[in-house]
Amino acid sequence: MRNLIFLTGRPGVGKTTVVMHIVDELKKRGYQVGGMVSSEVRFGGFRVAFKIKDLMTGDTGTLADATRTSGPRIGRYRVNLDDLNNVGVRAIQRAVENADVVVVDEVGPMELTSERFVRAVEDAIRSGKVVLGTLHYRARHPLILQIKRHPRAVVLEVTLENRDTLPQRILNMILPAIERSRSALNT
């Protein structure tokens, strides 16, 4: 059963947008969706930070900020490990416990600075639930390689040409996987 669906693609191509279209459609159909999504914060046309959001509770936090003076440095940003762990990791854990679909947007260099994040993603993969996530385009962290090689994983590249048709294609994979997952978890 292919229940680990991950999207990759160049920055700004629309990975998170595709994920959110799928999340919205799943919610309309009555499925419980949880996990975390990340987004850019722009000011004056420039990206200045990244925020994270828990899809079940609506809690938000700062993933990374160009003005932070502490935390692991990724490019010009410093990662806010407190918010990543308290909002992002907890969102993934909550989804593993309570949701039909666990969203992890994104598995990338910033998020991978947290060992708790890595463990939460590994737990989600082992849970047997459907996991919908995004992978950083060029990162080569062991967790990303593990996901790409996993026998239950499908990794799709989002492009300008396919991003409008991907949500339906992925829904066609996810819906049967949710039902199989529910059946397996209830036996």
N, C-alpha and C positions, 0 to 999 in steps of 0.2 A: 504494500500500500504506500503510495507516494503521498505523504502527508506533511512534508517539509517543503514549502514553496518559497523560494527566495528570489528576489529581483536584484539585478546589478545593472550598472550603466554609468555613463559619464555624469559628473555633477551637473545638476540643473535640468536633466533630461525628463524628469517627471516620475521618478520612482515612488516618492511619497504620495504624489497625486494619484497614481495607480492604486497604491495600497488603500488610500482613503476612499476611493470609489468602491472598492471591494468591501471595505468595512461598512460603508453606508448601505450597500445592497444586502449584506448579511444581516445587519440590524433590522432592515425593513422586513426581512423574512423571519424575524423572531429569534435569531441566533444570538447568543451572548458572546461578545467580542471584547477582549481585554488586551492589555499590554501597553507598550509605550510607542509614541511617535515623536520624531524630532523635527524641528523647523528652524529656519533662519530668522534672525531678528535683523532688520535693516533700518538704518537711520541715514537720511540724506542720500539715499541711493547706494549706500555701502553696507555690506554685511558686517555687523559688529558683535554678534553673539549667536548662540544656538540655544533654543529652549526645548524642553521635553515635556510631554503631557501623558498622564495616565488615562487611557481610554475608558476605564470603568468609573473612575471617581472624578475625573476632570482636574485633578491636582496637577499643577505645573511647577517647573523648576528651571533653573539655568543649567544647561549642560556645559557650556563653555562661553567665555567672554574675553574680548580683546583687552579689557581694562583690569582684569583680575591680576593680582600680584602673587597669588599662591596657587598651587595645584600643578599637575603635570602639564608641560607645555607641548602643544601640538600646533606647529606653525606659529602664527601670531596670537593664538588663543591659549588660555589656561583652562583646564578642565575643573569643574566644580564637583569634586568627588562626593561631597555631602548630598547635593541634589540628585546626582546620578544614582547614588545608592538608595536614598530615601524616597525618591519619586520613581525613577526608571526601573531599578532592580525590583523594588516592591511591586510595581505595576506588572512586571513579568511574573513574579511569584503569585500575585493575586489572580492573574489570568490562568496560570497553571492549575490553581486550586478551584476556580469557579467558572471559567469561560469555555466555550466550544472551540474558539480560535484564539491563539496567542500571537499577538503582533509584536515584532521586534524591529523597529525602525530607528536606528540602523545598527548593524554590526560593523563598526568602523574604528579607526585609530583612537578617537576620543573615548568612546565607550569601552574599548578594550584596555584602557588604563586601569579599570576597576576589576579586580579578581572576583568580586561579588557579582558583577555583571556577567563575566565569563561563566561562572558557576550557574547563574540563573538561566542563561541561554542553554547550557548543557542540560540542566534539569528539564527545561521546556522540550528539548529534543527527545529526551528519554521518556517524557510523560505519555507518549502515544497520542497526544492531541494534535490537531492541525496547527502548524506554525507557519505564519506568513511574515516574511521579513525582507529586509534589504541588506545587501552586502556592499561594502565600500568597493569601488571599482578596481583599485590597484593594491589594496592591502593584502599582505601575505601572512597574517597571524595564524598560528596553529588552529585556532577555533574556526577561522574562515576556511582553511584547507580541509578541516574535518567535516564541515558542512558540505562543501563542494563534493567530497568523496562519499558522503553518506548514501547508502543504498536506497533510502526512502526520500532523498532530496531531489528536487527539480530546481535548477538555477536558470532563470530566463533573463536575457539582456533586454532592457528597455531602450528603445530607440525612438527617434522622432517619427519614424514610419509606423511603428507598431504600438505606440503607447495608448492610442485610442481604442484598439481592439483587444489589448491584453486583459483588461478587467473581466470581460465576458469569458475569455479563454480560461483565465485562472478560476473564475467562479465555477466553470464546468469541471475543473479538477477538484476544487475544494468541497463543493456540496456533497458528492458521494463520499469523500474522505471524512467529512464530519459525521455522517451517518455511520460509517464503518467504525470510526473512533468511538462514537457513543455506544455502539453495540459491544465493542470489545471491552470498554471500560465498565459496562453494566453486567458483564458475565463473570 
